[in-house]
Amino acid sequence: MTLPPWPKDRPLRAWQLDAVERLSAHTGTSFLASATPAAGKTTFGLRVAHDMLSSGRVKRVVVAGPTTHICRQWALAAARVGIDLEPNRPNGDGAEPSDLHGVAVTYQTIASGPRIHALAASRRPTLLIADEPHHMGDQASWGVAARTAFDGAAFRLLLSGTPFRSDNSAIPWVDYDNDGMSRADHTYGYPQALIDRVCRPITFLPYDGEMEWRSDGRLRSANFETVLPRAEDARRLRTALEADGDWMGEVLEDADEKLTDVRDEGHAEAGGLVICSDQEHARAVAARLMRITGEKPEIVMSDEPEGSARIARFAEGRRRWLVSVLMVSEGVDIPRLRVGVYATPARTELFFRQVVGRFIRRTPAPARQMSYLLLPADIRLKRLAHEIEDERRHALELMNGAEDEELEERAERTPAGVAFEALSSSGQLEGTIMSGTALQLFATEDPEPVKASRGRSESADATFVSREKLRDQRAYLVSELSRKRREPHSRVQSWVNNQTGATSVKAATREQLEKGNALLVRQLTGR
């Protein structure tokens, strides 16, 4: 297949150019790039794919991702640079049509049919792009299946938003240090992203309060400053996150007020996101949020096709709030998110940083942007935020110039420990956001404008979208002709395939689909 030149309006960032150069000099067949969320891992991955396809090093690309939505997102991004991927192609459909550059499928899909993918990779030199490869360790069999499928791939590019630990099962094609942490071939972290002004700044707002719960027959009460046994510590956090509790009500009200402020300051389409613990919790939080705001929030709770549609609708619209369980915690691109509520008991570093990544993607306007994440004043969550804050301070030490000296001076004026002082849930947040009670990540304002995206639907360039429409049209036309001829659908479908030279609808090229549909229209209309 022919491939157009890389678009001139998509220049690479400095870190991406550096990573491409390092990958070009890499002698192995696997390369792990770790880059902070919102830095542009997808663009980097697609540039590598474009270069390898153009040079003939590979003839095919497979993107492996954690969810069907992320796979579709990859296919849309690939289409904008001329790479035609089919997202979420079922294993049962066999190899993709010959007029495609490849597919984008989930790790679960690969695990359910590894030999199918191994066969396809053996027939055409294949580049595997593994997005957030730590997911290959989610199930014991997934890593083994991935090796079966792609040990024979021409090259494997692994893209991670954060370093990850080996834990019980090592991730395929990843090297680890003595502490069990992944060792990347190229790393682009938060400090460098701050220096390069790639990401949007964010402020953490921890909320304390008095929680009361009953366990083991005892009535217990504590705020987040009280040291508790591990089990009671977890119960205290869950008590705070109860959808109908006062803590949640106070935080949701403050979050919605903050979102209104952000919109009034010039970002009229800004949106908010609440990350919940499970589906029942998400529904209850959404109901509470609706009572507060008077507007029904969008809810996304599963990795289903309608979930992707809801995310896309929210991303392109003006609705204020999105409530999600896990689907939006990682890899999903919604740049208009400016306010978040961390309402999940998950306290791992990987998950926390992925959530933070949802709020630091810049938009073309306004010029000055700050995002806000409201969270429980839980000691482990504050420690995770503290680590990010330490990275920010390190970046400030590396920066030069009058503007940076002013930022450093402001950081020095913040007394030790005050940056982590918990806020109560009594509505004392207003007027104290920048007074040292908040934790700041990337607390600089980026004066450099961000290029506006082209004014067209994100699917306008995606041939897989038109291919899906052609298949839907085929199903309708076959049904109509079957009814007219009083013949089984299978016979009509077989006749069309024979006429167009396709082995099946799923294996048909776009040209064959168009030819077949035109033939069916002529049969139905008599023209």
TAUR-V194765 format. One record per helix or strand of 3 or more residues. SS is the DSSP state (helix for helix, strand for strand). FROM is the first residue (numbers start at 1). TO is the last residue. If there is no record, write none. Layout:
# TAUR-V194765
SS	FROM	TO
SS	FROM	TO
This chain:
# TAUR-V194765
helix	14	24
strand	30	35
helix	41	55
strand	60	65
helix	68	79
strand	85	87
helix	91	93
strand	102	106
helix	107	112
helix	114	123
strand	126	131
helix	133	137
helix	140	150
strand	155	160
strand	181	183
strand	186	188
helix	190	196
strand	201	207
strand	211	215
strand	218	222
helix	230	240
helix	246	264
strand	271	275
helix	279	293
strand	298	300
helix	305	316
strand	321	324
strand	337	342
helix	349	357
strand	370	376
helix	379	398
helix	402	413
helix	418	420
strand	439	441
helix	463	485
helix	489	500
helix	510	525
